[in-house]
């Protein structure tokens, strides 16, 4: 598992803080029958502006792929952060 940069304390959600991977969060059936994985888009001060989220039915988004999708969300969030700063 690839460790990611830690988030500032004010950007942490409960599942961010509990995640050993850091940098992304997930919800197991946050909505009935739906799993989601997300990473925050932060400004240059580390303040959350938005998030990149992947949501799908449980049957199409098994927990076993949360880490891989978390990394994809983080990569997309970093790309957006870089574009916002340029």
C-alpha positions in Angstrom: 0.0 0.0 0.0 1.3 3.4 -1.0 1.1 6.0 1.8 -0.1 9.4 0.8 0.5 12.9 2.3 -1.3 13.5 5.6 -4.1 16.0 5.5 -4.2 19.1 7.7 -6.3 18.6 10.8 -9.1 20.9 9.7 -9.4 18.8 6.4 -9.9 15.5 8.1 -13.2 13.7 8.1 -13.7 10.7 10.5 -12.9 8.2 7.8 -9.8 10.1 6.7 -8.5 10.0 10.3 -9.3 6.3 10.7 -7.7 5.3 7.3 -4.2 3.9 7.6 -3.6 5.1 4.0 -4.4 8.8 4.6 -5.4 11.1 1.8 -8.7 9.5 0.9 -11.9 8.4 2.5 -14.5 5.8 1.8 -18.1 5.0 2.8 -19.5 1.6 3.0 -23.1 1.9 1.9 -23.3 5.5 2.9 -26.4 5.5 0.8 -28.3 2.2 0.7 -26.5 -0.1 -1.7 -23.8 2.5 -2.7 -20.1 2.5 -1.9 -18.0 5.6 -2.5 -14.3 6.6 -2.4 -13.2 10.2 -2.3 -10.2 12.5 -2.0 -10.2 16.2 -1.2 -9.1 19.0 -3.5 -7.1 21.4 -1.3 -6.1 25.0 -2.0 -2.5 26.2 -1.5 -3.2 26.7 2.3 -4.5 23.1 2.7 -8.2 24.2 3.0 -10.6 21.8 1.3 -12.4 23.3 -1.7 -14.1 20.3 -3.2 -13.6 16.5 -3.7 -13.1 13.9 -6.3 -15.6 11.1 -5.7 -16.3 7.7 -7.2 -19.7 6.2 -6.3 -21.2 3.0 -7.6 -23.5 0.2 -6.5 -21.9 -2.2 -4.0 -22.0 -5.0 -6.7 -19.7 -2.9 -8.9 -17.5 -1.3 -6.3 -16.2 -4.0 -3.9 -14.2 -3.0 -0.8 -11.2 -4.8 -2.2 -10.6 -2.1 -4.7 -11.0 0.9 -2.4 -7.2 1.4 -2.1 -6.7 1.4 -5.8 -9.6 3.8 -6.4 -8.4 6.0 -3.5 -5.1 6.4 -5.3 -6.9 7.3 -8.5 -9.0 9.9 -6.6 -5.8 11.3 -5.0 -4.1 11.6 -8.3 -7.0 13.4 -9.9 -7.3 15.7 -6.9 -3.6 16.6 -7.1 -3.9 17.3 -10.9 -6.9 19.7 -10.2 -4.9 21.3 -7.3 -2.0 21.9 -9.7 -4.3 23.4 -12.3 -5.9 25.7 -9.8 -2.5 27.0 -8.7 -1.2 27.8 -12.2 
